[in-house]
Amino acid sequence: MNLNTLNDLTQLAADIKRWGRELGFAEIGISDTNLSSAEVEHQAWIKKGFHGDMDYMAKHGVKRTRPADLVPNTVRVISARLDYLPPKAKDSWNVIRNTEQAFISRYALGRDYHKVMRNKLQKLCDKISAEIASFADNLFESRVFTDSAPVLEVALAEKAGLGWRGKHTLLLNKEHGSWFFLGEIYTNLPLPIDDKGSNHCGTCSACIDVCPTRAITAPYELDARRCISYLTIELKTSIPVEFRPLIGNRVYGCDDCQLVCPWNKFAEVTQEPDFNIRNGLDDISLVECFAWSKAEFTQKMAGSAIYRIGYTRWLRNIAVGLGNALSTPEVINALKMRESDSSELLREHVNWALQQHQLI
C-alpha cells in the first residue's frame, strides 16, 4: 500500500469504516469539503438572526463552511455516527404529560457525549496513523471535532451518506432514525468519497406541527430563538415570558420533533455504556431537582452535558417547569423556598412561576 493508487485508498477507506465499527461507531462516511450550497443557506440563516445569542455561529465567518480554512490541508472529512438512545428509559411522552416530572432530552441522560465521541474519534485517528506510519511519503494529518468548533456537521454527514437533513434540521437515517451524535475527522488523506444521502421526508410535516413554540418556521429552517433546546441550554439570560408556558416541563432540551418522526420507529438503543441513564434522570420530579444544593448538582451532574449550563440556569429551567405544574402544596413550597434566592435571574423565574399559581 503506497496510498497513491485508487485501489489502496479504497482499501484504506474500507478499513477506516471497519475500524470505526470496532470502536463502537454505528456508521462511518467520507465526504469532500465542498459546502458551497450549504454556505449560502447558512449565511442566509445567520442574516435572519435565527442563531439568537449563539454568536459563535457567526463569528468564525466562512470557516464553518470551508473546512480547509479551519484546518489547512484538509481534503476529506470522515463523519461518524454514534447512537445514544438509552435502554430502559421511561417513555418520553409519559414524562412530558406528567407535569410533576422533569423532562430531560434523551441525549443528556448519560455521560457527556463530547468526551465519549472525541475519545473514540481520536482512537480512530491513532489507528489510521499506526497503520500507515510505515509509508513515509504519506504523512497523515488529522483533527477531530464533536460539536466543539465551527463545523457544519449535518451538511458534512449528509454528503458522507450518513443520512439526510430532515425538516427539523437534524440528520435522519432511513434505517436508524435520528437518535445519534455526529463527529468528524478532518484529514489530508485523499480518500474516495461516499454518495450523498437522499431525502425521504416527503410530504410529512409531523415535526413542524408538533413543535410547541413553532420554532421550525419552514421545512429545513429552524429559528433557534424559539427552540426549547436553545432556550433551556444555550440562552444565558432570562427566558422570554411568551415561551415559558409553552416549555411545559422540558427543563433541558426538547425531543418532540424526534419523538413524532416516523423514521425513528427504526431507531435502536445505544450499545455504548456511557450513555446509560445516570441518577434516574429519565424519571425524576421537578420538586426533587429543584431541591438540589449546588454541591448536589455538581456531584450528580459531573461528567454530564447538563453540567455545562451551570446550577443557576438549571434551577431557572426547573422554575419554569414548576410554574407550569399543577398547584400542589409540594410545588408551591418548593418555589417559595427559593423566592428570595441571591440570583436575580432565578428570582425572576420563581416569581413568574408563583404568578402562574396566582400567589403573587
VOBA-1610 file (N, C-alpha, C; in pm, whole numbers, padded with zeros to 5 digits, always signed):
BEGIN
Met+00085-00120+00000Met+00000+00000+00000Met+00088+00125+00000Asn+00078+00205-00105Asn+00154+00331-00107Asn+00062+00452-00101Leu-00068+00429-00095Leu-00169+00533-00086Leu-00166+00631-00203Asn-00103+00588-00310Asn-00101+00672-00430Asn-00187+00614-00541Thr-00250+00503-00514Thr-00337+00442-00614Thr-00479+00436-00559Leu-00576+00435-00649Leu-00715+00431-00609Leu-00747+00305-00531Asn-00689+00193-00572Asn-00716+00066-00503Asn-00671+00071-00358Asp-00551+00128-00335Asp-00501+00136-00199Asp-00585+00230-00113Leu-00623+00342-00170Leu-00706+00438-00096Leu-00845+00381-00070Thr-00898+00305-00166Thr-01029+00241-00147Thr-01022+00139-00035Gln-00914+00064-00030Gln-00896-00033+00078Gln-00882+00037+00212Leu-00808+00148+00216Leu-00792+00221+00341Leu-00927+00275+00389Ala-01008+00327+00298Ala-01140+00379+00335Ala-01225+00267+00395Ala-01220+00149+00333Ala-01296+00035+00385Ala-01244-00005+00524Asp-01113+00001+00541Asp-01054-00033+00671Asp-01097+00068+00778Ile-01098+00195+00741Ile-01138+00300+00836Ile-01281+00278+00884Lys-01368+00240+00792Lys-01507+00213+00829Lys-01517+00091+00921Arg-01435-00008+00894Arg-01434-00128+00978Arg-01378-00095+01116Trp-01270-00021+01120Trp-01212+00017+01249Trp-01310+00101+01330Gly-01383+00187+01260Gly-01483+00270+01327Gly-01590+00185+01394Arg-01638+00085+01322Arg-01739-00005+01380Arg-01683-00080+01500Glu-01557-00119+01490Glu-01494-00190+01601Glu-01482-00103+01725Leu-01474+00029+01704Leu-01466+00123+01816Leu-01605+00158+01872Gly-01709+00108+01807Gly-01844+00131+01857Gly-01927+00229+01777Phe-01870+00289+01673Phe-01950+00379+01589Phe-02053+00298+01512Ala-02170+00355+01493Ala-02275+00288+01418Ala-02245+00291+01268Glu-02179+00398+01223Glu-02154+00413+01081Glu-02048+00521+01058Ile-01970+00501+00952Ile-01868+00597+00910Ile-01890+00630+00763Gly-01878+00758+00728Gly-01888+00800+00588Gly-01780+00902+00557Ile-01752+00920+00429Ile-01643+01008+00387Ile-01694+01106+00282Ser-01659+01232+00298Ser-01702+01335+00203Ser-01586+01424+00163Asp-01610+01500+00054Asp-01514+01605+00019Asp-01546+01727+00105Thr-01486+01840+00073Thr-01502+01958+00158Thr-01583+02070+00092Asn-01648+02040-00018Asn-01724+02143-00090Asn-01861+02161-00025Leu-01876+02272+00047Leu-02002+02303+00114Leu-02060+02434+00060Ser-02039+02460-00067Ser-02079+02589-00124Ser-02229+02615-00112Ser-02311+02514-00141Ser-02456+02535-00132Ser-02499+02551+00013Ala-02438+02473+00102Ala-02470+02484+00245Ala-02425+02619+00299Glu-02319+02673+00243Glu-02269+02804+00288Glu-02372+02914+00260Val-02433+02908+00145Val-02534+03007+00110Val-02651+02999+00208Glu-02696+02877+00238Glu-02807+02858+00331Glu-02770+02904+00471His-02648+02870+00514His-02604+02906+00649His-02595+03058+00665Gln-02539+03125+00567Gln-02526+03271+00576Gln-02662+03340+00574Ala-02757+03283+00499Ala-02893+03339+00497Ala-02959+03321+00633Trp-02933+03208+00696Trp-02986+03178+00830Trp-02931+03276+00933Ile-02802+03301+00925Ile-02738+03397+01016Ile-02795+03537+00993Lys-02813+03574+00867Lys-02863+03707+00833Lys-03002+03731+00892Lys-03081+03625+00902Lys-03214+03635+00962Lys-03209+03648+01114Gly-03092+03626+01170Gly-03079+03633+01315Gly-03129+03511+01388Phe-03150+03403+01315Phe-03208+03282+01374Phe-03113+03213+01471His-02987+03253+01476His-02892+03192+01569His-02901+03253+01709Gly-02980+03361+01722Gly-03001+03420+01854Gly-02871+03470+01917Asp-02851+03432+02044Asp-02732+03474+02118Asp-02612+03383+02095Met-02625+03288+02004Met-02513+03197+01975Met-02416+03267+01879Asp-02344+03365+01932Asp-02255+03446+01849Asp-02150+03362+01777Tyr-02112+03251+01839Tyr-02010+03166+01779Tyr-02053+03109+01644Met-02184+03110+01617Met-02231+03061+01488Met-02194+03155+01374Ala-02168+03281+01409Ala-02140+03382+01307Ala-01996+03431+01309Lys-01932+03429+01425Lys-01804+03499+01438Lys-01689+03433+01362His-01702+03309+01324His-01594+03241+01253His-01601+03260+01101Gly-01696+03341+01056Gly-01706+03368+00913Gly-01734+03242+00834Val-01651+03217+00732Val-01674+03102+00643Val-01597+02977+00688Lys-01529+02984+00800Lys-01455+02865+00845Lys-01548+02746+00867Arg-01672+02774+00905Arg-01768+02666+00930Arg-01804+02592+00802Thr-01801+02662+00690Thr-01842+02601+00563Thr-01725+02576+00469Arg-01604+02605+00514Arg-01485+02579+00434Arg-01382+02510+00522Pro-01390+02379+00531Pro-01304+02303+00622Pro-01156+02332+00610Ala-01107+02354+00491Ala-00963+02380+00474Ala-00922+02515+00531Asp-01018+02606+00548Asp-00987+02733+00613Asp-00970+02715+00764Leu-01040+02617+00818Leu-01031+02588+00960Leu-00908+02503+00990Val-00887+02400+00909Val-00772+02310+00925Val-00701+02301+00789Pro-00591+02372+00772Pro-00520+02370+00644Pro-00485+02228+00599Asn-00489+02207+00471Asn-00457+02078+00406Asn-00570+01978+00411Thr-00684+02016+00470Thr-00798+01924+00474Thr-00856+01906+00334Val-00867+01779+00290Val-00929+01749+00161Val-01047+01653+00176Arg-01056+01588+00293Arg-01166+01496+00318Arg-01213+01512+00462Val-01340+01477+00482Val-01396+01474+00617Val-01454+01336+00640Ile-01408+01271+00746Ile-01462+01142+00787Ile-01568+01171+00893Ser-01693+01141+00862Ser-01804+01165+00955Ser-01843+01034+01023Ala-01873+01045+01152Ala-01908+00927+01230Ala-02043+00946+01297Arg-02118+00838+01307Arg-02249+00837+01372Arg-02245+00743+01492Leu-02293+00793+01608Leu-02291+00714+01730Leu-02428+00720+01797Asp-02497+00607+01806Asp-02631+00602+01864Asp-02626+00637+02013Tyr-02731+00707+02061Tyr-02731+00745+02203Tyr-02859+00710+02278Leu-02962+00663+02211Leu-03089+00637+02280Leu-03067+00533+02390Pro-03086+00571+02517Pro-03054+00478+02626Pro-03158+00368+02642Pro-03115+00250+02678Pro-03211+00141+02702Pro-03288+00163+02830Lys-03411+00115+02833Lys-03496+00114+02953Lys-03532+00254+03003Ala-03525+00355+02916Ala-03566+00489+02958Ala-03718+00495+02966Lys-03768+00569+03063Lys-03913+00585+03076Lys-03967+00652+02950Asp-04085+00610+02908Asp-04146+00665+02787Asp-04149+00818+02793Ser-04094+00882+02690Ser-04080+01028+02690Ser-04214+01099+02699Trp-04313+01053+02622Trp-04443+01121+02624Trp-04508+01110+02761Asn-04489+00998+02829Asn-04545+00983+02964Asn-04485+01084+03060Val-04355+01111+03042Val-04289+01210+03127Val-04339+01351+03093Ile-04344+01382+02965Ile-04385+01516+02921Ile-04527+01547+02965Arg-04614+01448+02965Arg-04755+01470+03001Arg-04778+01475+03152Asn-04679+01434+03227Asn-04690+01437+03373Asn-04623+01566+03422Thr-04703+01664+03456Thr-04649+01797+03488Thr-04565+01799+03616Glu-04568+01691+03693Glu-04484+01686+03813Glu-04342+01642+03782Gln-04323+01583+03663Gln-04193+01529+03625Gln-04109+01631+03550Ala-03977+01608+03550Ala-03884+01692+03475Ala-03842+01616+03349Phe-03871+01673+03233Phe-03827+01607+03110Phe-03690+01658+03069Ile-03600+01563+03044Ile-03463+01593+03001Ile-03439+01522+02869Ser-03391+01596+02773Ser-03364+01539+02641Ser-03283+01411+02654Arg-03323+01311+02578Arg-03265+01177+02594Arg-03115+01172+02567Tyr-03062+01270+02495Tyr-02918+01267+02468Tyr-02837+01301+02593Ala-02901+01362+02694Ala-02830+01410+02812Ala-02852+01324+02935Leu-02907+01206+02919Leu-02935+01121+03035Leu-02810+01049+03086Gly-02708+01039+03002Gly-02586+00969+03041Gly-02466+01061+03044Arg-02353+01007+03009Arg-02226+01082+03010Arg-02223+01183+02896Asp-02152+01292+02917Asp-02138+01398+02818Asp-02082+01340+02687Tyr-02158+01354+02580Tyr-02118+01295+02452Tyr-01991+01355+02395His-01960+01479+02431His-01839+01543+02378His-01716+01458+02410Lys-01707+01415+02535Lys-01590+01337+02577Lys-01589+01198+02514Val-01704+01134+02513Val-01713+00999+02459Val-01679+00998+02310Met-01742+01088+02236Met-01722+01093+02092Met-01578+01132+02057Arg-01527+01232+02127Arg-01391+01278+02098Arg-01289+01167+02122Asn-01305+01093+02229Asn-01212+00985+02260Asn-01216+00877+02152Lys-01335+00843+02106Lys-01347+00740+02003Lys-01287+00788+01871Leu-01313+00914+01836Leu-01258+00968+01712Leu-01106+00972+01717Gln-01051+01009+01832Gln-00905+01014+01844Gln-00846+00874+01835Lys-00914+00777+01891Lys-00866+00638+01879Lys-00867+00593+01734Leu-00967+00637+01658Leu-00971+00603+01517Leu-00855+00669+01443Cys-00826+00794+01476Cys-00711+00863+01415Cys-00581+00791+01449Asp-00567+00752+01573Asp-00446+00681+01616Asp-00430+00550+01539Lys-00541+00481+01515Lys-00537+00355+01441Lys-00494+00380+01296Ile-00551+00482+01234Ile-00514+00516+01097Ile-00366+00550+01090Ser-00322+00634+01182Ser-00182+00676+01184Ser-00088+00558+01200Ala-00123+00466+01289Ala-00038+00349+01313Ala-00031+00259+01191Glu-00143+00244+01121Glu-00149+00154+01007Glu-00071+00206+00886Ile-00062+00338+00872Ile+00006+00393+00754Ile+00140+00458+00789Ala+00185+00435+00915Ala+00307+00501+00963Ala+00430+00464+00882Ser+00431+00345+00825Ser+00550+00299+00753Ser+00564+00361+00615Phe+00461+00436+00572Phe+00467+00497+00440Phe+00510+00643+00455Ala+00640+00666+00449Ala+00698+00797+00479Ala+00646+00908+00388Asp+00605+00870+00267Asp+00558+00971+00172Asp+00414+01012+00197Asn+00352+00951+00294Asn+00210+00978+00320Asn+00188+01015+00466Leu+00228+01135+00501Leu+00212+01181+00638Leu+00065+01211+00665Phe+00013+01146+00766Phe-00128+01158+00800Phe-00150+01279+00890Glu-00237+01370+00845Glu-00274+01485+00925Glu-00423+01473+00958Ser-00458+01506+01082Ser-00598+01493+01121Ser-00631+01582+01239Arg-00759+01610+01253Arg-00810+01682+01370Arg-00954+01638+01392Val-00988+01611+01515Val-01121+01559+01545Val-01210+01669+01602Phe-01341+01656+01573Phe-01440+01753+01619Phe-01566+01681+01667Thr-01624+01735+01772Thr-01753+01686+01821Thr-01833+01805+01872Asp-01903+01871+01781Asp-01986+01984+01823Asp-01905+02082+01907Ser-01778+02102+01869Ser-01688+02180+01954Ser-01612+02287+01877Ala-01645+02310+01753Ala-01572+02406+01668Ala-01664+02443+01552Pro-01625+02542+01472Pro-01709+02580+01358Pro-01711+02475+01248Val-01795+02374+01268Val-01808+02262+01175Val-01956+02247+01140Leu-01987+02238+01012Leu-02125+02220+00967Leu-02152+02070+00958Glu-02172+02009+01073Glu-02169+01864+01082Glu-02282+01794+01008Val-02402+01850+01008Val-02513+01785+00939Val-02491+01784+00789Ala-02445+01897+00734Ala-02419+01903+00590Ala-02308+01807+00551Leu-02205+01796+00633Leu-02095+01704+00604Leu-02141+01559+00615Ala-02220+01528+00716Ala-02269+01391+00732Ala-02361+01352+00618Glu-02441+01448+00570Glu-02528+01422+00455Glu-02445+01392+00331Lys-02340+01470+00308Lys-02252+01446+00194Lys-02182+01311+00206Ala-02157+01269+00330Ala-02087+01143+00354Ala-02181+01022+00348Gly-02308+01046+00321Gly-02402+00936+00304Gly-02459+00880+00432Leu-02447+00953+00543Leu-02500+00902+00670Leu-02648+00929+00688Gly-02708+01003+00594Gly-02849+01034+00603Gly-02881+01160+00529Trp-02992+01223+00565Trp-03030+01349+00502Trp-03078+01446+00608Arg-03073+01573+00577Arg-03116+01677+00669Arg-03268+01682+00668Gly-03328+01647+00783Gly-03473+01645+00792Gly-03532+01785+00800Lys-03663+01791+00795Lys-03731+01921+00800Lys-03710+01991+00935His-03674+01914+01038His-03643+01973+01169His-03498+02017+01178Thr-03421+01995+01071Thr-03279+02031+01052Thr-03182+01931+01112Leu-03230+01827+01178Leu-03143+01721+01228Leu-03117+01621+01117Leu-03011+01543+01131Leu-02983+01439+01032Leu-03074+01319+01057Leu-03131+01267+00950Leu-03216+01149+00956Leu-03154+01035+00876Asn-03168+00916+00928Asn-03119+00797+00860Asn-03237+00703+00838Lys-03252+00654+00717Lys-03368+00574+00681Lys-03379+00446+00764Glu-03266+00391+00803Glu-03267+00266+00880Glu-03254+00288+01030His-03215+00410+01070His-03182+00429+01212His-03238+00557+01274Gly-03324+00629+01204Gly-03386+00747+01263Gly-03288+00861+01287Ser-03298+00924+01406Ser-03215+01041+01433Ser-03154+01045+01573Trp-03172+00938+01650Trp-03120+00940+01787Trp-02972+00905+01787Phe-02890+00994+01733Phe-02746+00968+01731Phe-02668+01099+01732Phe-02542+01089+01775Phe-02449+01202+01771Phe-02367+01194+01644Leu-02311+01308+01605Leu-02221+01314+01491Leu-02085+01366+01534Gly-01982+01317+01470Gly-01846+01364+01495Gly-01768+01360+01366Glu-01659+01434+01360Glu-01584+01446+01235Glu-01434+01435+01257Ile-01368+01385+01152Ile-01222+01389+01143Ile-01188+01463+01015Tyr-01119+01576+01029Tyr-01068+01648+00912Tyr-00931+01588+00879Thr-00909+01554+00753Thr-00783+01489+00718Thr-00732+01531+00580Asn-00603+01508+00561Asn-00539+01538+00432Asn-00536+01416+00340Leu-00590+01304+00385Leu-00589+01183+00301Leu-00693+01194+00190Pro-00655+01178+00064Pro-00749+01190-00048Pro-00832+01063-00069Leu-00909+01027+00031Leu-00987+00904+00029Leu-01102+00914-00071Pro-01147+00802-00126Pro-01268+00806-00211Pro-01388+00846-00127Ile-01479+00921-00187Ile-01593+00974-00112Ile-01718+00888-00132Asp-01809+00898-00038Asp-01935+00823-00045Asp-02043+00906-00113Asp-02148+00840-00157Asp-02259+00908-00222Asp-02340+00985-00118Lys-02386+01102-00155Lys-02466+01185-00067Lys-02597+01116-00032Gly-02644+01139+00090Gly-02770+01082+00134Gly-02888+01144+00059Ser-02989+01064+00031Ser-03108+01113-00038Ser-03219+01143+00061Asn-03301+01242+00029Asn-03406+01288+00119Asn-03530+01199+00114His-03582+01164+00231His-03701+01079+00240His-03807+01138+00332Cys-03810+01270+00347Cys-03913+01334+00430Cys-04048+01337+00358Gly-04044+01349+00226Gly-04168+01353+00151Gly-04257+01468+00193Thr-04386+01439+00204Thr-04483+01544+00241Thr-04507+01552+00392Cys-04439+01469+00467Cys-04458+01465+00612Cys-04424+01600+00676Ser-04507+01642+00770Ser-04482+01767+00842Ser-04497+01747+00993Ala-04483+01623+01038Ala-04506+01591+01179Ala-04419+01674+01272Cys-04292+01690+01238Cys-04202+01765+01325Cys-04238+01913+01331Ile-04281+01967+01219Ile-04321+02107+01214Ile-04446+02129+01298Asp-04542+02038+01284Asp-04671+02052+01351Asp-04662+02036+01502Val-04570+01952+01550Val-04566+01921+01693Val-04487+02023+01774Cys-04401+02100+01712Cys-04312+02191+01785Cys-04393+02286+01875Pro-04373+02282+02005Pro-04454+02363+02098Pro-04443+02513+02074Thr-04327+02558+02028Thr-04303+02702+02013Thr-04299+02746+01867Arg-04332+02656+01776Arg-04329+02685+01633Arg-04191+02736+01589Ala-04089+02666+01637Ala-03952+02705+01606Ala-03911+02665+01464Ile-03976+02562+01409Ile-03947+02521+01271Ile-04033+02608+01181Thr-03975+02718+01136Thr-04050+02823+01067Thr-04084+02786+00923Ala-04013+02689+00868Ala-04037+02638+00734Ala-03963+02506+00725Pro-03999+02419+00631Pro-03924+02295+00617Pro-03774+02322+00604Tyr-03696+02255+00687Tyr-03550+02266+00685Tyr-03499+02400+00739Glu-03581+02472+00814Glu-03539+02601+00868Glu-03585+02613+01014Leu-03489+02638+01103Leu-03518+02647+01246Leu-03479+02785+01298Asp-03572+02851+01364Asp-03542+02975+01434Asp-03503+02937+01577Ala-03372+02931+01602Ala-03323+02885+01732Ala-03378+02967+01846Arg-03409+03093+01822Arg-03458+03180+01929Arg-03590+03131+01986Arg-03661+03048+01912Arg-03789+02995+01957Arg-03777+02850+02006Cys-03663+02789+01982Cys-03645+02646+02010Cys-03624+02622+02159Ile-03693+02526+02215Ile-03683+02497+02358Ile-03543+02450+02395Ser-03477+02379+02306Ser-03340+02338+02334Ser-03250+02460+02350Tyr-03268+02556+02262Tyr-03190+02680+02273Tyr-03226+02755+02401Leu-03354+02768+02429Leu-03399+02845+02544Leu-03352+02787+02677Thr-03345+02655+02685Thr-03309+02591+02812Thr-03160+02556+02823Ile-03088+02560+02711Ile-02947+02521+02713Ile-02853+02635+02673Glu-02880+02696+02560Glu-02789+02797+02506Glu-02811+02937+02564Leu-02936+02972+02589Leu-02968+03107+02635Leu-02920+03127+02779Lys-02837+03228+02798Lys-02778+03252+02930Lys-02859+03351+03013Thr-02953+03419+02952Thr-03029+03522+03022Thr-03171+03474+03052Ser-03261+03567+03068Ser-03400+03535+03101Ser-03472+03471+02983Ile-03549+03368+03011Ile-03630+03304+02907Ile-03749+03396+02876Pro-03769+03433+02749Pro-03882+03522+02715Pro-04014+03469+02772Val-04090+03560+02831Val-04213+03522+02900Val-04311+03449+02809Glu-04317+03489+02681Glu-04415+03429+02592Glu-04389+03281+02566Phe-04265+03237+02590Phe-04232+03096+02564Phe-04244+03009+02689Arg-04247+03070+02804Arg-04245+02991+02928Arg-04362+02893+02940Pro-04486+02934+02915Pro-04596+02836+02925Pro-04583+02722+02823Leu-04520+02750+02709Leu-04507+02651+02603Leu-04399+02548+02632Ile-04307+02584+02719Ile-04198+02493+02753Ile-04247+02374+02834Gly-04354+02394+02909Gly-04407+02283+02989Gly-04308+02242+03095Asn-04278+02112+03099Asn-04183+02060+03199Asn-04050+02018+03137Arg-04022+02073+03018Arg-03895+02040+02949Arg-03785+02128+03008Val-03708+02071+03097Val-03609+02151+03172Val-03470+02147+03110Tyr-03446+02057+03017Tyr-03317+02054+02947Tyr-03338+01993+02809Gly-03351+02081+02711Gly-03372+02034+02575Gly-03516+01996+02547Cys-03538+01951+02424Cys-03672+01912+02379Cys-03656+01808+02268Asp-03731+01700+02278Asp-03721+01592+02179Asp-03846+01576+02094Asp-03942+01666+02107Asp-04072+01645+02044Asp-04061+01615+01895Cys-03977+01690+01824Cys-03969+01672+01679Cys-03912+01535+01643Gln-03831+01479+01731Gln-03779+01345+01706Gln-03880+01238+01748Leu-03953+01266+01854Leu-04048+01168+01905Leu-04160+01138+01805Val-04196+01236+01723Val-04306+01215+01628Val-04256+01173+01490Cys-04126+01174+01469Cys-04072+01141+01336Cys-04095+00994+01304Pro-04161+00964+01191Pro-04188+00823+01156Pro-04062+00739+01141Trp-03952+00801+01101Trp-03829+00725+01079Trp-03769+00674+01209Asn-03808+00732+01321Asn-03749+00688+01447Asn-03809+00558+01499Lys-03905+00505+01427Lys-03952+00371+01464Lys-03843+00267+01436Phe-03743+00306+01355Phe-03633+00215+01324Phe-03512+00239+01413Ala-03520+00338+01502Ala-03406+00369+01588Ala-03375+00253+01682Glu-03247+00237+01711Glu-03202+00131+01800Glu-03140+00193+01925Val-03153+00122+02037Val-03090+00173+02160Val-02939+00164+02147Thr-02871+00249+02222Thr-02726+00253+02214Thr-02661+00129+02274Gln-02545+00097+02221Gln-02463-00011+02277Gln-02349+00047+02359Glu-02348+00181+02373Glu-02242+00250+02446Glu-02280+00264+02594Pro-02210+00197+02684Pro-02245+00202+02827Pro-02243+00343+02885Asp-02158+00431+02832Asp-02150+00567+02884Asp-02280+00645+02866Phe-02366+00599+02775Phe-02491+00670+02751Phe-02608+00610+02829Asn-02579+00515+02916Asn-02683+00462+03003Asn-02729+00571+03100Ile-02851+00559+03149Ile-02911+00662+03234Ile-02837+00674+03367Arg-02810+00798+03404Arg-02747+00827+03533Arg-02845+00901+03624Asn-02835+00872+03752Asn-02910+00946+03855Asn-03061+00948+03831Gly-03112+00847+03760Gly-03256+00838+03739Gly-03317+00957+03667Leu-03240+01021+03579Leu-03285+01144+03516Leu-03399+01126+03416Asp-03429+01003+03381Asp-03542+00980+03290Asp-03675+00978+03364Asp-03669+00977+03498Asp-03792+00963+03577Asp-03772+01032+03712Ile-03765+01165+03707Ile-03734+01241+03828Ile-03830+01359+03838Ser-03869+01396+03958Ser-03967+01502+03974Ser-03903+01640+03972Leu-03981+01739+03932Leu-03934+01877+03932Leu-03898+01922+04075Val-03980+01886+04170Val-03955+01926+04308Val-03824+01870+04359Glu-03796+01744+04325Glu-03671+01683+04370Glu-03550+01755+04310Cys-03554+01781+04179Cys-03443+01851+04113Cys-03423+01990+04170Phe-03533+02056+04199Phe-03528+02195+04246Phe-03470+02204+04386Ala-03475+02096+04460Ala-03425+02095+04598Ala-03275+02071+04606Trp-03212+02033+04494Trp-03068+02006+04498Trp-02990+02130+04540Ser-02894+02111+04626Ser-02799+02217+04657Ser-02698+02227+04543Lys-02620+02332+04544Lys-02518+02346+04440Lys-02420+02230+04445Ala-02386+02185+04565Ala-02295+02072+04581Ala-02355+01945+04523Glu-02485+01925+04546Glu-02553+01807+04492Glu-02558+01812+04340Phe-02587+01931+04284Phe-02589+01947+04139Phe-02452+01913+04081Thr-02348+01966+04144Thr-02212+01942+04096Thr-02177+01794+04101Gln-02216+01729+04209Gln-02184+01587+04225Gln-02263+01500+04128Lys-02392+01528+04114Lys-02477+01444+04030Lys-02453+01469+03881Met-02422+01593+03844Met-02408+01628+03703Met-02264+01624+03653Ala-02171+01585+03738Ala-02031+01573+03694Ala-02024+01473+03579Gly-01959+01512+03471Gly-01948+01424+03355Gly-02069+01424+03265Ser-02169+01509+03297Ser-02291+01516+03217Ser-02290+01642+03132Ala-02358+01638+03018Ala-02371+01757+02934Ala-02447+01866+03009Ile-02534+01827+03101Ile-02614+01923+03176Ile-02526+02014+03261Tyr-02413+01964+03306Tyr-02324+02041+03392Tyr-02282+02172+03327Arg-02278+02175+03195Arg-02228+02292+03122Arg-02318+02415+03140Ile-02447+02397+03167Ile-02533+02515+03181Ile-02522+02577+03319Gly-02468+02504+03414Gly-02449+02557+03548Gly-02573+02546+03636Tyr-02550+02562+03763Tyr-02654+02542+03865Tyr-02769+02642+03852Thr-02737+02769+03830Thr-02842+02871+03828Thr-02937+02852+03711Arg-02884+02826+03593Arg-02973+02807+03477Arg-03052+02677+03489Trp-02993+02578+03550Trp-03065+02453+03579Trp-03189+02483+03664Leu-03170+02563+03770Leu-03282+02600+03855Leu-03380+02691+03782Arg-03328+02782+03699Arg-03414+02869+03618Arg-03512+02787+03536Asn-03459+02684+03470Asn-03542+02599+03385Asn-03647+02522+03465Ile-03605+02473+03580Ile-03698+02397+03664Ile-03807+02488+03719Ala-03771+02612+03751Ala-03872+02708+03800Ala-03982+02727+03696Val-03944+02732+03568Val-04044+02743+03462Val-04132+02619+03462Gly-04070+02503+03476Gly-04148+02379+03481Gly-04245+02377+03597Leu-04200+02425+03713Leu-04287+02430+03830Leu-04400+02531+03810Gly-04373+02637+03734Gly-04479+02732+03703Gly-04588+02673+03617Asn-04551+02572+03540Asn-04646+02505+03451Asn-04708+02380+03513Ala-04665+02346+03634Ala-04715+02226+03702Ala-04849+02255+03772Leu-04912+02149+03817Leu-05035+02165+03896Leu-05004+02233+04028Ser-05099+02306+04080Ser-05079+02381+04205Ser-05095+02288+04326Thr-04990+02215+04355Thr-04991+02128+04472Thr-04910+02193+04583Pro-04934+02155+04708Pro-04854+02211+04818Pro-04704+02191+04798Glu-04667+02075+04743Glu-04525+02046+04721Glu-04463+02145+04622Val-04535+02173+04514Val-04485+02267+04413Val-04474+02408+04471Ile-04577+02453+04540Ile-04578+02588+04597Ile-04466+02604+04700Asn-04450+02506+04787Asn-04346+02513+04889Asn-04207+02517+04827Ala-04189+02437+04722Ala-04058+02434+04655Ala-04024+02571+04598Leu-04120+02636+04535Leu-04098+02768+04478Leu-04072+02872+04586Lys-04149+02867+04694Lys-04134+02967+04800Lys-03998+02956+04870Met-03942+02836+04870Met-03812+02817+04932Met-03702+02896+04859Arg-03725+02926+04731Arg-03624+02998+04653Arg-03672+03136+04610Glu-03776+03182+04675Glu-03835+03312+04639Glu-03738+03427+04664Ser-03648+03411+04758Ser-03552+03516+04792Ser-03409+03475+04758Asp-03393+03392+04658Asp-03261+03344+04617Asp-03169+03462+04582Ser-03040+03444+04599Ser-02944+03551+04571Ser-02933+03583+04422Ser-02975+03491+04337Ser-02967+03512+04192Ser-03090+03588+04142Glu-03067+03703+04083Glu-03177+03781+04028Glu-03247+03704+03916Leu-03168+03634+03835Leu-03224+03555+03726Leu-03320+03449+03778Leu-03280+03380+03883Leu-03366+03276+03939Leu-03489+03336+04006Arg-03469+03444+04080Arg-03584+03506+04147Arg-03691+03547+04046Glu-03648+03601+03935Glu-03744+03643+03832Glu-03830+03527+03786His-03767+03413+03761His-03841+03297+03710His-03925+03232+03819Val-03877+03236+03943Val-03957+03184+04054Val-04081+03272+04074Asn-04064+03402+04068Asn-04179+03493+04083Asn-04280+03472+03972Trp-04230+03452+03851Trp-04321+03423+03739Trp-04399+03295+03768Ala-04329+03192+03816Ala-04394+03064+03844Ala-04500+03079+03951Leu-04471+03157+04054Leu-04571+03179+04159Leu-04692+03255+04106Gln-04668+03347+04012Gln-04779+03418+03950Gln-04872+03323+03874Gln-04813+03219+03815Gln-04895+03123+03741Gln-04989+03047+03836His-04946+03039+03962His-05031+02974+04064His-05114+03076+04139Gln-05113+03198+04086Gln-05194+03308+04141Gln-05161+03335+04288Leu-05030+03330+04316Leu-04985+03354+04453Leu-04912+03487+04467Ile-04903+03561+04357Ile-04840+03695+04361Ile-04933+03791+04288
//
